Amino acid sequence: MGIQFGGFDELGEHLDRIAKAGAAKRDKFVAQEAEVIIGHAKDNTPTDTGALKNGWRRTRAVQGAVTVYNNTEYAAHVEYGHRQKPGRYVPAIGKQLKKSFVPGKKMLHIAMLQSSRTFRDDAKQIMENIFGHD
């Protein structure tokens, strides 16, 4: 006497398809969220020439991870702040420096906080699209 079970190969194939579709949708979601963060970062970026504002980029989403960055030479100085020598004349701005430290604008930090407000709702919607509604 025995019981035979069948369909495990089909079930395995179905689960593989779900995993592959889920990974692609996860990467798409992460890329979309990175674009939202870039939009917020651009809104938070002070503008003189526009180089810093237009310098925001992201890497390709791979395995659910993406990096938002700005390779503009002075981006880190504007983001985090910098020291300077008071009294020094800077021809580029036509002024003498007054403060010994210029605080950062925290453009990316603030952008991350702004996007975190909608992240859970966006993630929930993607998960429902991947796995269906309960």
C-alpha positions as CSV (number, residue, x, y, z in Angstrom):
1,M,0.0,0.0,0.0
2,G,1.3,3.4,-0.8
3,I,0.4,6.9,-1.9
4,Q,1.8,8.6,-4.9
5,F,2.3,12.3,-5.2
6,G,2.8,14.0,-8.5
7,G,3.3,17.4,-9.9
8,F,6.4,18.4,-7.8
9,D,8.4,19.1,-11.0
10,E,5.7,21.4,-12.2
11,L,5.5,23.1,-8.8
12,G,9.3,23.6,-8.8
13,E,9.2,25.1,-12.3
14,H,6.3,27.4,-11.2
15,L,8.2,28.5,-8.2
16,D,11.3,29.2,-10.3
17,R,9.3,31.4,-12.6
18,I,7.9,33.3,-9.7
19,A,11.4,33.8,-8.3
20,K,12.7,35.1,-11.6
21,A,9.8,37.4,-12.1
22,G,10.0,38.6,-8.5
23,A,13.8,39.4,-8.9
24,A,13.1,41.4,-12.1
25,K,10.3,43.3,-10.5
26,R,12.3,43.9,-7.3
27,D,15.2,45.4,-9.4
28,K,12.7,47.5,-11.4
29,F,11.1,48.7,-8.1
30,V,14.6,49.6,-6.6
31,A,15.5,51.4,-9.8
32,Q,12.2,53.4,-9.7
33,E,12.8,54.3,-6.0
34,A,16.3,55.5,-6.9
35,E,14.8,57.8,-9.5
36,V,12.5,59.2,-6.9
37,I,15.4,59.8,-4.6
38,I,17.3,61.5,-7.4
39,G,14.4,63.8,-8.1
40,H,14.3,64.8,-4.4
41,A,18.1,65.2,-4.3
42,K,17.9,67.5,-7.4
43,D,15.1,69.6,-5.7
44,N,17.3,69.9,-2.6
45,T,20.5,70.8,-4.5
46,P,21.6,74.5,-4.5
47,T,22.1,75.8,-8.0
48,D,24.8,78.1,-9.4
49,T,25.8,76.6,-12.7
50,G,23.5,73.5,-12.6
51,A,26.5,71.1,-12.7
52,L,25.9,69.8,-9.2
53,K,22.1,69.4,-9.7
54,N,22.5,67.6,-13.0
55,G,25.3,65.4,-11.6
56,W,22.9,63.0,-9.8
57,R,23.1,59.4,-11.1
58,R,22.3,55.9,-10.1
59,T,23.8,52.5,-10.8
60,R,21.9,49.7,-12.5
61,A,19.8,47.7,-10.1
62,V,21.3,44.3,-9.4
63,Q,20.0,41.9,-6.9
64,G,17.8,44.5,-5.3
65,A,20.6,47.0,-4.7
66,V,21.2,50.4,-6.4
67,T,23.6,53.3,-5.6
68,V,22.6,56.9,-5.9
69,Y,25.7,59.1,-6.4
70,N,27.0,62.5,-7.6
71,N,30.6,62.5,-9.1
72,T,30.7,66.3,-9.3
73,E,34.1,67.3,-7.8
74,Y,32.7,69.4,-5.0
75,A,29.5,67.3,-4.3
76,A,30.8,65.9,-1.0
77,H,31.8,69.4,0.2
78,V,28.3,70.7,-0.4
79,E,26.6,67.6,1.1
80,Y,28.6,67.3,4.3
81,G,30.1,70.8,4.7
82,H,33.7,72.0,4.6
83,R,36.2,74.2,6.4
84,Q,37.6,77.3,4.8
85,K,40.0,80.1,5.7
86,P,38.2,83.3,6.7
87,G,39.5,86.4,4.9
88,R,40.7,84.6,1.9
89,Y,39.6,86.2,-1.4
90,V,38.0,83.8,-3.9
91,P,38.0,85.2,-7.4
92,A,35.4,82.7,-8.6
93,I,32.7,84.2,-6.4
94,G,34.4,87.7,-6.1
95,K,34.2,87.7,-2.3
96,Q,36.2,87.2,0.8
97,L,35.3,84.2,2.9
98,K,33.7,85.0,6.3
99,K,33.0,81.7,8.0
100,S,35.6,79.1,9.1
101,F,33.0,76.3,8.5
102,V,30.2,76.0,5.9
103,P,27.6,73.5,7.0
104,G,26.5,70.9,4.5
105,K,23.2,71.1,2.6
106,K,22.5,67.4,3.2
107,M,20.8,67.1,-0.2
108,L,21.0,63.3,-0.5
109,H,20.3,62.7,3.2
110,I,17.1,64.8,3.1
111,A,16.1,63.1,-0.2
112,M,16.3,59.7,1.5
113,L,14.1,61.0,4.3
114,Q,11.6,62.4,1.9
115,S,11.4,59.2,-0.1
116,S,11.1,57.0,3.0
117,R,7.6,58.5,3.5
118,T,6.2,56.6,0.4
119,F,8.6,53.7,0.4
120,R,6.4,51.3,2.4
121,D,3.3,51.9,0.2
122,D,5.4,51.6,-3.0
123,A,6.9,48.3,-1.7
124,K,3.5,47.0,-0.7
125,Q,2.1,47.7,-4.1
126,I,5.1,45.9,-5.9
127,M,4.8,42.9,-3.6
128,E,1.0,42.7,-4.4
129,N,1.8,42.8,-8.1
130,I,4.4,40.0,-7.7
131,F,2.5,37.6,-5.4
132,G,-1.1,38.7,-5.8
133,H,-3.6,40.0,-3.3
134,D,-4.5,38.1,-0.1
